[in-house]
Amino acid sequence: MKINQLQIEIDGIDKQILRDLMEDARKPILQIANKVGISGAAIHQRLRKLEQAGVIAGSKFIVNSKVLGYSTMAFIGIYLDKAASNPEAVKELGKIPEVLECHYTTGNWSILIKVICRDNEHLMQLLNKRIQPISGVSRTETFISLQQQIERQIQL
């Protein structure tokens, strides 16, 4: 597989290393090395090569928001009064901790955001007091997620 950015070659061993780490980023390197049949040092070299090429963009822990009391996830389509309002609106949305993702989209909305809230009341307050008052936002359309049924990364 070739990655267009830098035309890096990804072989079967690279794919296996990536699959294992995508499944569990804390999996011991030596465990992966034993599985694929190369040394731990070789795994580290391959990971460094993949990071330098931009294939790996970091690692992170996933926090279970429900355990922390955030049970309402919603997607909000934002209509802007004009396209020129986008940079300022995105800047203001970036100041709102409940906004998890922000996408510039085609279609009816100018912006689509993903938010996490404690409950529907929190979501309503977020909409009324933080999102709708942003300069350039003409209206919003909200979709509450009842259940996330698929979550994954690209398959290798």
C-alpha angles and dihedrals in degrees: 000000000000123000109217097218098068101356092243117175114235111198131190093271091052089050092051092048090050093046092052093048093044088054092048120358090195094058108129114258091225090055090054091044092054091047095052095035102242134105125275088242090057090051090052091049091050092048091050090050091050092048093049090050091052095244090120112047098183138288133263145182117246113227117208101232093192091061087054091053100262106127104153119080118179141175116220124198109208122205114204124205089230137357091248088067091067101090095049093043091051090048090054093044088053089062092060110089093203091063105096099172137014124194131186102220146187119234129046099336127060093208134022118198134185116215136183121210138174093241143329092285090056089048091052091050091048091052097044100040106028113021108032094047092059110118110257096023107122098176144332138224117207130203118186115212110229094190136350104232102177130031122166147127127242111298120240 
